[in-house]
């Protein structure tokens, strides 16, 4: 009991020691606007009907809190509307006032630190030549910033304000370097809040635990995972070559898929097991901690495994790993694999092509460097995931593994497959 109290006290003390002192009493903002006095029983109707013209500011109600006059309320308008310029107000507002003979009045709102947004507070705390951070990525209880050089002297203040203004955030970090190691994990500096990078988050109802500094996580890729899962079927099998802590693998298992999930990072491997158990899909997710090429060869040659889909989420160099599929199924032809049941590949990559045709040609050329028998016509889709810079974009390229690639350039069978041969292979796959 004593140790537990001691740990809590130590955590609080660490946060207090690192928190910059902000004199909140000196921070304020005044908003001058106009109000329309109207019967209180019409509040719901007016708030909905005239919403485009109202105050509509974060944390501020569109009805004055401190107004009391009979059974009336004060409807607050956008500060751009001035009583002296009422003739130029929108017709709807003019008619509301004139037809009902409503009273109008100037109204002043004074905001303190607790009422102001993070942007409004930082406008007053930072020098004019220092840009206010436009946003941040949220990873569970962690806010992740990428501060510019001239923002760094004020990083503790920025971190503390974000902490104060976002009640679900417990730790604010700044990335100090790019993802320049083999595990794609960032170098982070805690600038505010609790001194821990352990967190928990939910994606589409699935819970994930992670340490943000030890593993790779990107919340912005949820839309891409959503898209891919729509292409999968519950009874299919997924081979996830660079699975991280399992955001796609575990969600796929939750919909009923069997998954072979691999990551080179031993930390990801451990969190994959933790998260599989946490989400009760450990019976469907088989974890591996191997080099991606060795992993795929192991599945084919050692485990005699079958899979319908391959996901390759390593946009920097995933295309190069396609070489593992060159002739990979040659020895398993007509035993486990045939031209009908080859897997569908989903591989992410960066490209700077300006048109979809240029991007397609670029991918054909790049894939042919590692798979000489690959043809552009094999590509089923090219999906743009997101913009990285004005020129550079991230894509996912989808194609069914061509038989001339899988079987090492051999297209003609030693013996013609019969319907019975194909049926035997299918029965074997489904029975496992």
N, C-alpha and C positions, 0 to 999 in steps of 0.2 A: 504493500500500500504506500509506504514511504517513498520507495523508488519511483512508483508511478507518479506521485505528486511532484517529486524532484524533477522528473523528465518533463512534465508539463511546464513547471516553473522555468526550467532551463530553456525550453522552446520559446516561451513568451519573452524571456530576457534577451535571447538572441535577436528576436524581431525588434524589440525596443532599442537595442544597442545600435542596430543598423539603420533605423528609421530616421530620416532627416527631420529637423524641427520646422514645421510649416506654421506660421502665425495665421491661423484661419480667421481671426477676428479682423484682419486687415484686407481680407479678400471679399469683395462684394460686387454686385452688378445691378444696375437699375434699368428696368424696361418700361418705357413709356408707351402706353397704348390707349385704345378707346373702348369703352364698354357700353352695351345697350341694356337698359333696365327693362325686364320683362317678367310676366307672371311665372312663379316657380313651377307651377303644374305643367308648363310647356317645355321644361328642361330637356327631357329625352328627345322630343320632337326636334327642337332647335339645334341641339348638339349634333344630331345626325344630318338634318337638312342643310345646315349652314357650315358644316365642317370645313370645306375648302377655304373659308374666309376667316376662320378662327385663329387664335394664338398658336396652337399646335406646336408647342415647344416641349422638349424633353423634361419630364418631371414636374411640369406645370399644368394645372387643370385649366380648362377653357371657361370655367366659372370662377369668379373671384371668391376666395375663401372667406375673406373678412367683410363681405358686403352684407348688410342687414337693413332692409327697408320694407316694412309690412310683409307681404307674402311674395316679394319679388326677389329676383336674382340678377346678377350682372354678367352678361355674355361678353367675353373678352375677344376682341378682334385682332387680326394680324397688325403688328406695329406699323406697317406701311400705310395703314389707313389713318388719315388725320381729319379732325373735325373741320378744319379750315378748308378741306378739299373734298367735302362730302359729295359735291356735285359730280365728281369723277369716280365715286365708289361703284362697285358692281350693282346692276339694276336690282338684283334680288335683295340686297341689303337696303337700298333706298326705299323699295316698296315695303319691306318689313317695318321700317321706322315710320314712314308717312301714313300707311294704311292703319296702323295700330296706335299712332300718336305716341310712340315710345320715346322715353327720355334717353339722351346720350350724354356721356361724360368722359372726361379725361381720367385715366387711371394709371397709377404708378405701382410697379411691382419691384420690391427690393429683395434681391437674392443674397443669401449668405453662402459660405463654403459648401454646406450640406445640400443646398438647393441647386448649385451650379454643376454643369457637366464637366467631365475631365478636360475637354477641349477649352471650355471657358476659364477654368482654373489655370491651366497651363498658359493660356494667353496672357495672364497677368503675372505669372511666375517666371516665364522664360523671356530672355531678351528678344527684341523684335527681329533680329537677324537669325534666330534659331527656329527652325521649322518644327511645328508641333507634330508628333507622331500621328500618322493618319489612321492607324489601326494596328491590330496585333492578332496573332493566331492564338486560339485557346486550345489547350491540350489538358482536358480534365480541369484541375484546379490551378493550372499553370498558364500564365500569360507570356507569350513568346514575342519579343521585339527584335527588330533589326535596326539598331540606332545608327545614324550617320555620325561622322567624325565630330561635327560641331555640336551634336546633342550629348556626347559622352560626358562632358563636365557636369551635366545636369541629370545624369542617369538615375541617381538616387531619388531626386525630386519627382522625376517622371514616373518612376516605379511606384513611389509611395502614393501619388495621386491616383494612378490606375488601380492600386490596391484598395484605396478608400472608396473609389467610385464603382467598383465591381465586386459585389459581396460574395460571389461564388469563387473569386480568385484568392488563392492563399500565397502564391509565390509568383514573382515577376522576374523573368530572365531576359538577358540580352545575348544574342548569338555573337561570339567574338571571332569566329572563323567560318569558312565555308565547309561543306560536307566533303572534306578532302582525305578521308581515310577509307579503308576498304569496307568498313561496316556502315558507311554513310551516316555516322552519328555526328551531331554538331558539338562544337566547343561552346559551352554556356557559362555565363556569369550571373549569379543571383544578385539582383539589384534591389529587391524589396521582398518582405514577407518571410515566410518560414524557410529555413535552410534545408530544404529537401526537394528532390526532383522525382520522388515517387508520387504517382498519381493514379487515378482511376477515372475512366470515362465510359460513356455509352455511345454506340453508333447503331442506329436502326434497332434499338432494343437489346443489343448485345453488349456485354460488359467486358472491358479490357483493362488490365492492370499493366503498368509499365514504369520504367525509369527513363525520363525523357532524354537524359544524357547518355545512357548506355545503349539505347535502341533507336531505330528510325521509326518516326511516326509522322504522317501528314494528313491532317483532318480534311484538307482541301481535295483529297482524292476520293472522298466518300461518293461523290456523284459518279465517278468512274467505276467504283466498285458496284454501285447500284445498277449501272448500265450492264456490266458484265454478268451480274447475277440473273438478269432477265434473259440472258442468252443460254443459261444453264438449266438443266432439268434435275429434279430431285433424285432420280435414280442413276445419274451420271457420276463419273469419277474425275476428279481434278488433280492435276500435277502442278503444284505451286513451287516454282524453282527458287524464288527469292521472297519468301513469305513474310519476313519480318516477324512480328509478334502474332501474326495470323488474322489481320482484319478481313481479308477475303476468304481465307481458308475456313475460319471458324464460322463466318456468316454462311458460307456455302454448306458447311456441315449442318448448320441449324436448319437449312431447308431440305436436308436429307441426303446430301451428296457424301460420298466417301472421298477423303482427301489425303494425298501424299504431300506433306508440307515440309519444305527445306529452307534453312538459312545458314549461311556461313558463320554468322555472329553467334557465339555460344550463349550470350545474354538473351538474344531473340529466341533461341532454342528453349531456354528455361521458361521464358514468359509465354511461349507458345503452349508449353505443357500446362502452365498455371492457368492460362485463359481457356484452354480446351476443357480442363476440369471444372473451372468456374462456370462455364456455360453448358456443362453436362454433355459434351460431344467428344470426349476423349476416346470413345469407342469408334468414332468415325474419322478422327484426325490422327494420322500416323506421322510423328515428328522425326526430322532428320537434321543433323548438324554436319553438313558436308559441303565441299566445293560443288557448285551447281552441275557441272559436267559429270563429275563422279556420281552424283546423286541420280541423274537420269540414266546413266549407264548401269548403275547398280539396280535400279528398278527393272530395267529391261533384261539384263543378263543374269542377275542373281535372284531377283524375286519373281521374275517372269510376270511382272505386273502389267496391268492394262489401265489405260485412262483415256477419257474422251476429250479432255481439254488440257492445254498447257498454258499457264500464265507466267509471263516473264516481266516482272516489274523492276527493271533496272535500266532506266532510260539512257544513262551515260554510255553503257556498252552492252546491253542485252542482245543486240543484233549479232554481236560477235559470238555469243554463246549458242547461236543457232547451229554452229558447226557440229555440235554433238549429235544432231539428228541425221547427219550425212551417212547413209548406209547403216544406221543404228539397228533397224529391224530386219536386216538381211537374213540373219541366222534364224529369225523367228517367223519368217514368211510361211504362211499357210499352216502355222502351228498356233500362234497367238494373234498375229497381224495379217491382214490382207488389204487389198486396195480399197475395200469398202469401209473398213473400220479405223482408218488412220486418224490420229487426233487432230483437233483444231487448235492452232497456235494463236495466242493473243500476246503480242510483244510490244512493249512501250519503247519509245525512242524520241530523241530530239531531232528537229529538222528546221531549216531556214527557207524552205521553198515558199515562193510567193503565191503560187496557185496549187490547187489540188493535183493537177496534172504533173506539175514540177515535183511536188512532194512524192507522188507515186513513182515517177522516174528515178528520183533519188533513192527511194527505198529499194526499188528493183536492183539498182546498181550496187547498193551497199549489201543487200542480202546475197547477191550473186558472188560477192567476194568470198563468202564463207560456204555458200551452197551453189556450186556451179550449175546445177541442173534446175535451179529455180527460175520461173518465168513470171513476168508481171501479171499475166492472166490468172495466176493462182491466187492473187490478193482478193479477198472477199469484201473487206472494208478497210478504210483508213478513217479513224475517228480522232478529231482534235480534242485533246483533254483540257489544255489550258495554254495561255500565253506565258512564256518565261520572260522574254524581253519583246521589244517592238519587232524584232526580226526572228527571234527564236521561239519555237512552239513545241509543245509536247504532244505526241500522237500515240495512239495504239493501232497497230497494224494486225489485222486478222486474216488468217488463211488456213485452209486444210493442208496438212503436211502432204506434199505431192509424193506419189508412189515412187517416182524416179529418184527422189531424194531419200526417202525412207529405206528403199531397197538397193541403194547404191547404183543407180542408173539402170537397173534391170527392170524393164517394163514387161517384157514377155515372160509368162510363167513357164517353169519347167514342165508343168502339166496344167492344163486349163482347169481353173477352179470350177467346181460344180456347185449347184445349189446345196447339195448335201455337205460339201466341205465347209462352205460358209456357215451353214446351220450348226455344225459341230463346234466351230470356233465361238459362235455367238452363245451357245449353250454353256460352254466352258467359262466364258467371261461372266455371264450372268449368275452362274452358280457360286461364284467366289465372293 
